[in-house]
């Protein structure tokens, strides 16, 4: 039976595999420069909260595709590090939402600033390769993976969540 999707280019897959390792390396180096010993999965949780605003623990587990009990343990660690706090819904006290604290926002800002700086340097080194088609392909790839644009991403944590912590 033939797939309805077009044939995938092995060269494209290999290039993306290589690029993904480079991106993970950039993120790891950015995290290493931040105080507080935040792991990659913990940072991803912080990034989800930064991008999407307050979430339930089950939403975090779904987003990270991990077991809810694993998410709970990771969230507990982030709460102990004072990067995340739990709040109860005013309308339904059974619902607990997770929010970034100011310290959590600061970690996300630091990591993203460092990663952006590193990416700017890499783009400058390869400036002649950044044709509009490459930019369009990477943007479409990110959209297909469920990522939102930079402007929309930042809206998740500037919507006045009332977090003064």
C-alpha positions in Angstrom: 0.0 0.0 0.0 1.4 3.4 -1.0 1.5 6.3 1.5 -0.4 9.4 0.6 2.6 11.5 1.7 5.3 12.4 -0.7 8.6 10.4 -0.5 10.8 11.8 2.2 14.2 12.9 1.2 16.9 11.0 3.1 19.3 13.9 2.6 16.7 16.2 4.3 16.2 13.8 7.2 19.9 13.5 7.7 20.4 17.3 7.6 17.6 17.8 10.1 19.0 15.0 12.4 22.4 16.8 12.3 20.7 20.2 12.9 18.6 18.8 15.8 21.8 17.6 17.5 23.3 21.1 17.1 20.2 22.7 18.5 20.2 20.4 21.5 23.9 21.2 22.0 23.1 25.0 21.9 20.3 24.5 24.5 22.5 22.4 26.7 25.3 25.1 26.6 22.7 27.8 27.3 21.4 25.9 30.3 24.9 25.3 31.6 25.4 29.0 31.8 22.3 29.5 34.0 22.4 29.2 37.8 20.1 26.7 39.4 20.9 23.4 37.7 17.9 23.1 35.3 17.8 19.9 33.2 16.7 19.9 29.6 13.3 18.3 30.5 12.8 20.9 33.3 13.6 23.7 30.9 11.2 22.3 28.4 8.5 22.5 31.1 9.5 26.1 31.8 9.3 26.8 28.1 5.8 25.3 27.8 4.6 27.4 30.7 6.3 30.5 29.1 4.8 29.9 25.7 1.3 28.7 26.7 0.8 30.3 30.1 -0.6 28.5 33.1 -1.1 24.8 32.6 -2.3 21.8 34.5 0.2 19.1 35.3 -1.6 16.7 33.0 -1.2 19.2 30.2 2.6 19.4 30.8 2.7 15.5 30.8 0.8 15.5 27.5 3.0 18.1 25.9 6.2 16.4 26.9 4.8 13.0 26.2 5.8 11.7 29.6 3.9 9.7 32.3 1.9 12.0 34.6 3.7 10.7 37.6 7.0 11.6 36.0 5.7 15.1 35.2 4.5 15.5 38.9 8.0 14.6 40.2 9.6 17.1 37.8 7.1 19.8 38.7 7.8 19.1 42.4 11.5 19.8 41.8 10.7 23.0 39.9 8.5 24.2 42.7 11.3 23.4 45.2 13.6 25.5 43.1 11.0 28.3 43.1 10.8 28.4 39.3 7.2 27.2 39.2 4.3 27.6 41.6 0.9 25.9 41.9 -2.3 27.9 42.1 -5.9 26.8 42.5 -8.6 27.9 40.2 -10.9 30.4 41.7 -13.9 28.9 39.9 -13.0 25.3 40.6 -10.7 24.6 43.6 -10.0 21.1 42.3 -8.1 22.5 39.4 -4.4 23.3 40.1 -2.5 25.3 37.5 1.2 25.7 37.2 2.7 29.2 36.6 6.2 30.4 36.1 7.6 32.5 39.0 9.7 35.6 38.3 12.7 33.4 38.8 11.4 30.8 36.3 10.8 33.6 33.7 14.3 34.8 34.4 15.8 31.3 33.6 13.8 31.2 30.4 14.9 34.7 29.4 18.6 33.9 30.2 18.6 30.6 28.2 16.8 32.1 25.2 19.0 35.2 25.2 22.1 33.0 25.2 20.7 30.6 22.6 19.7 33.6 20.4 23.2 35.0 20.6 24.8 31.7 19.7 22.3 31.3 16.7 23.1 34.9 15.5 26.8 34.0 15.4 26.1 30.8 13.5 23.8 32.6 11.0 26.5 35.2 10.5 29.0 32.5 9.7 26.7 31.0 7.1 25.0 34.2 5.9 25.3 33.4 2.2 23.2 30.2 2.6 20.1 31.8 4.1 18.0 32.1 1.0 14.2 32.8 1.5 13.4 29.2 0.5 15.5 27.9 3.4 13.8 30.3 5.9 10.4 29.3 4.5 11.2 25.6 4.8 12.4 25.9 8.4 9.4 28.0 9.4 7.0 25.5 7.8 8.9 22.6 9.5 8.5 24.3 12.9 4.8 25.0 12.3 4.2 21.3 11.3 5.9 20.3 14.6 3.5 22.5 16.5 5.8 25.4 17.3 4.5 28.9 17.2 6.3 32.0 16.0 8.5 34.1 18.3 5.9 36.8 18.7 3.1 34.4 19.5 5.4 32.4 21.8 6.1 35.3 24.1 2.4 36.1 24.4 2.0 33.1 26.6 3.7 34.7 29.5 2.8 38.3 29.0 -1.0 37.8 29.3 -1.1 39.2 32.9 -1.3 36.0 34.8 -1.0 38.0 38.0 2.1 36.2 39.2 4.0 38.4 41.5 6.2 35.5 42.8 
